[in-house]
Amino acid sequence: MTRKVTFSHKVEYALTRSAGLFLSIIPLRCALAGGALLGGIAWFLGIRKRVSRINISTAFPEKTPREVDTIGRASYANSGRFMVEFIRQGRMGQKYFDKYITVERTDALERTLNHTTGIIGLTFHFGNWEYYGVSNVFLDKDISFLVGRQRNSLVDAYINRLRSSQGPKLLTRDVSMRGIIKIARQGGIVCWLSDQSAGKNGLVVDFFGKPASTPRGAAAFSVKLNMPITCGFMVREKGPYQRFVVKEFLMPNRELPKHEAEVELTQRYTKVLEEMIREYPELYWWSHRRWKRTTDIY
């Protein structure tokens, strides 16, 4: 179905492209500093600040209000840097990867590189999640992204051009089943995000001691197709320097009934995310109402 393009959509697209052009031509470090500044301004203006504070305080009840704000400001600054890097993604090829990205040689990474059938590559709203997926390309893996659709079709097309600029294929949700089955047979990796509230259709698991509705898709495909799930992160060290980390290589429990296996697997990968957030709270994107369907904290 063709989506109608309105005047406001055209204005949004023009502003997005103009910002993208500017951020692409200025020096990298200046662009990243500008992104961090914009993130700081967003925090100062209070854009979803209340939600972020509630989430951080819920995850870390021992933190003082000042410590909560410190994490929040750092998180917004990281989000600003992420947006800059995403816009510049078309220029971030193999040379950029070799210069700025350190690959941590974990056992989970070795299992991923040596696995010959399909893999579900989970990442989360942590660090630079988009570039984590792209980085798999530079490790010689066949990568596909499961993507949603933006309301503005012009911006949607622009974002997807950036996502696919280094070679990843894009799977829209309406063709995801066929695409994932194909990947399972051919040995590629399908990457998607799995850490936002999934409403009434999600699987409820523990996240920082509270029930959280979590997207079912990754675990459902893993259990159905016996595909392993990897949990990966891009950890920012300083400026453009980042560390590519595959933390876990998880297989579904074939001895459990289908639904129980899905819940158990979802809990396992959610626990991996929680452990990373505890180590690097400033790299998580806190402004989503993660517990909105399962608690009354908002």
C-alpha positions, 0 to 999 in steps of 0.5 A, spaced: 500 500 500 502 506 497 503 511 503 501 518 502 506 524 502 504 530 505 507 537 505 510 536 512 513 529 510 517 533 505 519 538 509 521 533 514 525 529 509 528 536 506 531 537 513 533 530 514 537 530 508 540 537 509 542 535 516 545 529 513 549 532 508 552 537 513 554 532 518 557 528 512 562 533 510 564 536 516 570 532 520 568 526 524 570 528 531 567 535 530 560 531 527 561 527 534 562 532 538 556 536 535 552 530 536 553 529 543 552 537 544 545 536 541 543 530 545 545 534 551 540 540 549 535 534 548 536 532 555 536 540 558 529 541 554 526 535 557 525 531 551 522 524 554 527 526 560 521 524 565 521 517 562 528 516 562 529 518 569 524 513 571 527 508 567 534 509 570 531 509 577 527 503 576 534 499 574 538 502 579 534 504 585 541 505 589 543 511 585 542 518 587 538 523 583 544 526 581 547 520 579 541 518 575 541 525 571 549 523 570 547 517 567 541 520 563 545 526 560 551 521 558 545 516 555 543 522 551 550 524 548 551 517 546 544 517 542 547 524 539 553 521 537 549 514 534 545 519 530 551 522 527 554 515 525 548 513 522 547 519 518 555 518 516 554 510 515 555 510 507 562 513 508 564 508 514 566 502 510 572 497 511 577 502 512 573 505 517 572 499 521 579 497 521 581 503 524 576 505 529 573 498 531 576 493 535 573 486 535 573 482 541 575 475 540 570 471 544 568 464 544 561 466 542 564 470 536 568 464 534 562 460 534 558 465 530 564 465 525 564 458 524 557 456 524 554 454 517 547 455 518 542 461 519 543 465 526 539 470 529 543 476 531 540 480 536 542 487 538 539 492 543 538 500 543 545 500 546 551 503 544 551 504 536 546 498 535 545 500 527 553 499 526 553 493 530 549 490 525 553 493 519 560 491 522 558 483 521 559 485 514 566 486 515 567 480 518 565 476 512 558 474 514 551 475 509 547 480 513 540 482 513 536 487 517 529 486 519 526 493 519 520 496 520 517 502 516 517 509 518 510 513 517 514 518 512 515 514 506 521 519 504 525 519 510 523 511 511 527 510 504 532 515 506 534 511 512 533 504 509 538 507 503 543 508 509 542 501 512 543 498 506 549 502 504 555 497 506 551 491 503 546 488 508 539 486 505 533 489 508 527 484 510 520 488 512 516 485 517 511 483 511 516 478 508 520 476 514 518 469 515 520 467 508 526 471 508 528 468 515 527 461 513 531 462 507 537 465 511 536 459 516 538 455 510 543 459 507 547 460 513 546 468 514 545 472 520 538 476 520 539 482 525 534 485 529 532 489 535 529 486 541 528 490 547 522 494 547 515 493 550 511 489 546 505 490 549 499 484 550 503 480 544 509 480 548 513 475 552 513 477 559 520 476 562 524 479 568 528 485 566 531 489 572 527 485 577 520 487 574 516 484 569 517 486 562 513 485 555 518 483 550 518 481 543 516 474 541 519 474 534 526 472 535 525 466 540 519 464 536 523 463 530 529 460 534 525 455 537 521 453 530 527 453 526 532 451 531 536 457 530 541 460 535 541 467 537 547 471 538 547 477 543 551 483 540 553 490 542 558 495 540 561 498 546 564 506 545 571 506 548 572 514 546 570 518 540 569 514 534 573 508 537 568 502 539 569 495 541 565 489 537 562 484 542 558 478 541 557 476 548 553 469 548 551 464 543 544 461 545 541 455 543 533 454 544 532 448 549 529 443 545 526 439 551 521 444 553 514 445 550 514 450 545 511 456 549 516 455 555 522 454 550 520 461 547 520 464 554 526 461 557 530 463 551 527 470 551 529 471 559 536 468 557 538 474 552 534 479 556 539 477 562 545 478 557 542 485 556 541 487 563 548 485 565 551 489 559 547 495 562 549 494 569 556 495 566 555 501 561 549 504 563 550 510 559 550 507 553 543 504 553 537 508 550 533 510 556 527 514 553 523 508 551 517 506 556 520 499 557 515 497 563 509 500 560 504 494 559 506 490 566 507 496 571 504 502 573 511 506 574 509 511 569 
